[in-house]
């Protein structure tokens, strides 16, 4: 699974885009798909997550990760939102609970506003209101079958807390042009920059 995480990061670096990703979240979602897959689809998902490792070992690894995370005050929540037109097999529902501490909820995807609210409310609760919107109602339609949501939230203070400071610094646009700005710092890290600049030119 380490290779999968590194491949994701390499791919993003090659595209030269700035984005925050969680390889664990992506892996969990794929593993939940693997749990219900068979044939060529099963093989392809297995190869992406950890080629050569049996499905059983993959699911046990995730179970261990989620259990260890809980002990470290890290919440990992996996929820499947399933169309009311689909009936999940009991074995699948049991495995989702056993390996991923996950659950499922039957929803009406044709009512995108209601479904989006349910998902966003759940994620907001899990992340202590840090993430209030993860899906948009426009993404759903009557043809949507399943939406897999993974949320991770760290409930722990820094071992060595940052020191909050406010100070003024000189911001240089170029060798000739500069302005004084006021910013909020955590230690030596420039956390938030508030510009008091009338014009950049």
C-alpha positions in Angstrom: 0.0 0.0 0.0 3.0 2.2 0.5 3.7 2.0 -3.3 0.2 3.1 -4.1 0.5 6.2 -1.9 3.8 7.1 -3.5 2.4 6.6 -7.0 -0.4 9.0 -6.2 2.0 11.7 -4.9 4.3 11.2 -7.9 1.4 11.6 -10.3 0.4 14.8 -8.7 3.9 16.2 -8.7 4.2 15.4 -12.4 1.1 17.5 -13.1 2.6 20.4 -11.0 -0.6 21.1 -9.2 -1.1 22.1 -5.6 -3.6 19.8 -3.9 -4.0 18.0 -0.6 -4.7 14.3 -0.8 -5.1 11.4 1.6 -3.8 8.1 0.1 -5.4 6.3 3.0 -8.8 7.7 2.1 -8.4 6.8 -1.6 -7.1 3.3 -0.7 -10.0 2.7 1.7 -12.5 3.6 -1.0 -10.9 1.3 -3.5 -10.7 -1.5 -0.9 -14.4 -1.2 -0.2 -14.9 -1.6 -3.9 -12.6 -4.6 -3.9 -14.6 -6.1 -1.1 -17.6 -6.5 -3.5 -15.7 -7.1 -6.8 -14.9 -10.3 -8.6 -13.3 -11.4 -11.9 -11.1 -8.9 -13.8 -12.4 -5.9 -11.8 -11.2 -7.6 -8.6 -7.8 -8.3 -10.1 -7.3 -4.8 -11.4 -8.3 -3.2 -8.0 -6.1 -5.6 -6.2 -3.1 -4.8 -8.5 -3.6 -1.0 -7.8 -3.8 -1.3 -4.0 -1.1 -3.8 -3.4 -0.2 -6.2 -6.3 0.6 -9.7 -5.1 -1.2 -9.4 -1.7 -4.3 -11.5 -1.2 -7.6 -9.7 -0.8 -7.9 -11.1 2.8 -4.5 -9.7 3.8 -5.4 -6.3 2.2 -8.7 -6.1 4.2 -6.9 -7.2 7.4 -4.3 -4.5 6.9 -6.9 -1.8 6.6 -8.6 -3.2 9.7 -5.4 -2.9 11.6 -4.8 0.7 10.3 -8.3 1.8 11.4 -7.9 0.1 14.8 -4.5 1.7 15.4 -5.7 5.1 14.3 -8.6 4.9 16.9 -6.0 4.2 19.6 -4.1 7.4 18.5 -7.3 9.5 18.6 -7.6 9.6 14.8 -11.1 9.1 13.5 -11.5 7.1 10.3 -15.1 6.8 9.1 -16.3 4.8 6.1 -19.9 5.2 5.0 -21.5 3.9 1.9 -24.6 5.8 0.6 -26.6 3.3 -1.4 -29.4 3.8 -3.9 -32.8 2.6 -2.7 -32.9 0.5 -5.9 -29.9 -1.6 -4.8 -29.9 -4.4 -2.2 -26.5 -5.1 -0.6 -25.6 -8.7 0.2 -25.5 -9.5 3.9 -21.9 -10.9 3.6 -20.8 -7.6 2.1 -22.4 -5.5 4.8 -20.9 -7.7 7.5 -17.4 -7.4 6.0 -17.7 -3.6 5.7 -18.4 -3.5 9.4 -15.8 -6.0 10.4 -12.8 -4.8 8.4 -13.6 -1.1 7.9 -15.8 -0.2 10.9 -18.1 1.1 8.3 -21.8 1.3 7.7 -24.2 2.1 5.0 -27.3 4.2 4.5 -30.1 3.9 1.9 -30.7 7.2 0.1 -32.7 8.6 -2.8 -30.0 9.9 -5.2 -32.7 11.5 -7.4 -33.1 13.9 -4.5 -29.6 15.3 -4.7 -30.2 18.2 -2.2 -31.4 15.9 0.6 -28.6 13.3 -0.1 -25.9 15.9 -0.2 -27.1 17.4 3.1 -27.0 13.9 4.7 -23.4 13.3 3.6 -22.2 16.8 4.4 -23.8 16.7 7.8 -22.1 13.4 8.6 -18.7 14.6 7.5 -19.1 17.9 9.4 -19.9 16.0 12.6 -17.0 13.6 12.2 -14.5 16.4 11.5 -15.8 18.6 14.3 -17.2 21.1 11.7 -13.8 21.5 10.0 -15.2 20.2 6.7 -18.7 21.3 6.1 -19.1 20.5 2.5 -17.6 17.5 0.7 -20.2 16.8 -2.0 -22.4 18.9 -4.2 -26.1 18.0 -4.9 -25.4 18.4 -8.6 -23.1 15.4 -8.6 -26.1 13.1 -7.9 -28.8 11.8 -10.2 -31.3 9.0 -10.3 -28.7 6.8 -12.0 -26.2 7.1 -9.1 -25.8 3.7 -7.5 -23.3 4.1 -4.6 -21.2 6.9 -3.1 -18.4 5.9 -0.8 -17.3 8.5 1.8 -14.2 8.3 3.8 -13.5 11.0 6.4 -10.3 11.2 8.6 -10.0 13.6 11.6 -7.1 13.9 14.0 -8.2 14.7 17.5 -4.9 15.4 19.1 -2.8 18.5 20.1 0.7 19.1 18.8 3.4 17.6 21.1 5.2 20.9 20.7 2.5 23.6 20.1 3.3 26.5 17.7 3.6 30.0 19.3 1.2 32.5 17.9 2.7 35.9 17.0 1.7 38.9 15.0 4.2 41.1 13.4 4.8 43.4 10.5 7.2 42.4 7.7 8.3 43.9 4.4 7.0 42.1 1.3 9.0 42.6 -1.9 7.2 42.5 -5.2 10.5 43.1 -7.0 13.8 45.0 -6.4 12.1 48.4 -6.6 8.6 47.8 -5.2 7.8 46.7 -1.6 5.1 47.2 0.9 4.8 46.7 4.7 2.3 43.9 5.5 0.9 42.5 8.7 0.7 38.8 9.3 -0.2 36.1 11.8 2.7 33.6 12.5 2.9 30.3 14.2 6.5 30.3 15.4 8.6 30.9 12.3 5.9 29.7 10.0 3.9 32.4 8.1 0.4 31.1 8.7 -1.8 33.8 7.4 -0.9 36.9 5.4 -3.2 39.8 5.5 -2.3 42.4 3.0 -2.8 46.1 3.7 -2.0 47.2 0.2 -3.9 49.6 -1.9 -2.4 48.5 -5.2 0.1 46.0 -6.5 1.3 48.4 -9.1 
